Amino acid sequence: MSARKKKSTRKSTPSRTRSRARRTIDAGLRDLEKRLPANLRGPIRDLRANLAALQRQVDKARKDREERWRRLEAQIRSDTARLLRRLEKAVASGGRKKTSRKKASGKKAGRKTARKKTTRKKTTRR
């Protein structure tokens, strides 16, 4: 007789756990609805519908949050890579940028221009 193959167990992910919990709750509410008198079945049916609508809203909000997080993460990664490139470039060039200065032309080349100091008169009130 040959040895029986073992089935590998599925890894439980949050989405599988949520869907399993949702099915369990729905089954419980359906069972409760069947056991109740006819006049109380309507509110339970409404409750099930409201819970389903709420679950859809929660799933949509979760998906939206994850999408925003992915976009933010991608932006941070690209910004970090850009800053690292700038840093490497600055380190490689010795940390200083070489700028070319234009020489001033005309009479005042090489001279500083004097600025008049304006003094404000103090006024005293009596």
Number of C-alpha atoms within 10 A of each C-alpha: 3 4 5 6 6 6 6 6 6 6 7 8 8 9 10 11 11 13 11 12 12 15 12 12 14 16 12 12 16 15 11 13 18 13 11 11 10 9 7 12 16 12 11 16 14 11 13 17 13 12 15 14 12 12 14 12 12 12 14 12 12 12 12 12 12 12 12 12 12 12 12 12 12 12 12 12 12 12 12 12 12 12 12 12 12 12 13 12 12 13 11 10 11 8 11 9 8 7 6 6 6 6 8 10 8 7 7 9 9 10 8 7 7 6 6 6 6 6 6 6 6 6 6 5 4 3
